[in-house]
Amino acid sequence: MSGDVAAGAGREPFGARLAAAMADHGPLCVGIDPHPVLLADWGLTDDAAGLRTFARTVLDAVGGRVAAVKPQSALFERHGSAGVAVLEEVVAAGRETGTLVVVDAKRGDIGSTMAGYADAYLRDGSPLAGDALTVSPYLGFGSLDPAVDQALATGRGLFVLCLTSNKEGHEVQHARTEDGATVAASIAARAAALNAGLDPMGSIGLVVGATVGDAATRTGTDLTRVNGPLLAPGVGAQGAGQRELTQVFGAARRQVLASSSRGVLAAGPDVAALRTAARRAADEARAALA
Ligand SMILES: O=C(O)c1cc(=O)[nH]c(=O)n1[C@@H]1O[C@H](COP(=O)(O)O)[C@@H](O)[C@H]1O
């Protein structure tokens, strides 16, 4: 495994593609999270047909206009194979719009099983393979090796959970490892090693919630050395805004891809209103992270 494996299928590495998309459209990822309550608000049924209309509406509004979209797998899986089939359609349709697709499935397992997830979410030709996948390193960062290898070989990316936006995350992420470093700091250091020397940035990103306050400082997590994208959920519905983005990321802010789901989706189902909400969120993120 190394950080400079050539991208497969002639595709530029994810880190380079994301850097270009963020420069073009602003540092915003719009989450496609079809919560039951949102489906009801939009006048849609809580079934596969409702999911399809919901996701297509979001893509009509923001496809080709934002840096990335992030379908939340759990909310498609709720409907079993019919929901997963819609997720596959969303991945394909999102990629056709030219917007990068981050599949938010937070996968993590022992290495041999992780290879299966890597095939499912990161292999060329797999119907669930977007441009990047969220993964969980809490079975040990090395357990993610199959996903790292597959991502780097196919020009895809990973977002590894590091300092998550939920209030319980500190129980694990602030704990200390055998060498005395915090779990979060050691995860960031492993990502940094994989991204070292890559320009404009590597493809192994981290998830650092915009809600975590000064957790990076308190855990000794040096985000400025990661040289990879920092996905920052928590913007909007979880309470983070421009001030939090600036405070949490400091000197690492140029690597940040702010992520908002309900904060944008609440403007639906009107396509123009969704587009305006996404534009506003992207402009705010750009200003906060400039
Ligand atoms: O990996 C994620 O995207 C993620 C990590 C994290 O620490 N916190 C977090 O909220 N998320 C996801 O980001 C989305 C947040 O949605 P909103 O709170 O509606 O903006 C959900 O799909 C979450 O699962």
The ligand as a MOL file (V3000), in Angstrom:
LIG
                    3D

  0  0  0     0  0            999 V3000
M  V30 BEGIN CTAB
M  V30 COUNTS 24 25 0 0 0
M  V30 BEGIN ATOM
M  V30 1 O -19.7360 10.7460 7.7560 0
M  V30 2 C -20.6190 11.6090 7.8360 0
M  V30 3 O -21.0210 12.1870 6.8520 0
M  V30 4 C -21.0280 12.0610 9.1630 0
M  V30 5 C -20.0730 12.0130 10.1500 0
M  V30 6 C -20.2970 12.7030 11.3500 0
M  V30 7 O -19.4260 12.7890 12.2080 0
M  V30 8 N -21.5030 13.3200 11.5310 0
M  V30 9 C -22.4900 13.3000 10.5860 0
M  V30 10 O -23.5300 13.9320 10.8110 0
M  V30 11 N -22.2910 12.6080 9.4190 0
M  V30 12 C -23.3990 12.4560 8.4440 0
M  V30 13 O -23.6970 13.7130 7.8770 0
M  V30 14 C -25.1250 13.8660 7.7280 0
M  V30 15 C -25.5680 15.0290 8.5830 0
M  V30 16 O -26.8700 15.3990 8.2710 0
M  V30 17 P -27.4940 16.8010 8.7400 0
M  V30 18 O -27.3290 16.8720 10.2180 0
M  V30 19 O -28.9250 16.6990 8.3170 0
M  V30 20 O -26.7510 17.8850 8.0040 0
M  V30 21 C -25.7440 12.5300 8.1230 0
M  V30 22 O -25.9020 11.7370 6.9560 0
M  V30 23 C -24.7120 11.9320 9.0420 0
M  V30 24 O -24.7040 10.5120 9.0590 0
M  V30 END ATOM
M  V30 BEGIN BOND
M  V30 1 2 1 2
M  V30 2 1 2 3
M  V30 3 1 2 4
M  V30 4 2 4 5
M  V30 5 1 4 11
M  V30 6 1 5 6
M  V30 7 2 6 7
M  V30 8 1 6 8
M  V30 9 1 8 9
M  V30 10 2 9 10
M  V30 11 1 9 11
M  V30 12 1 11 12
M  V30 13 1 12 13
M  V30 14 1 12 23
M  V30 15 1 13 14
M  V30 16 1 14 15
M  V30 17 1 14 21
M  V30 18 1 15 16
M  V30 19 1 16 17
M  V30 20 2 17 18
M  V30 21 1 17 19
M  V30 22 1 17 20
M  V30 23 1 21 22
M  V30 24 1 21 23
M  V30 25 1 23 24
M  V30 END BOND
M  V30 END CTAB
M  END
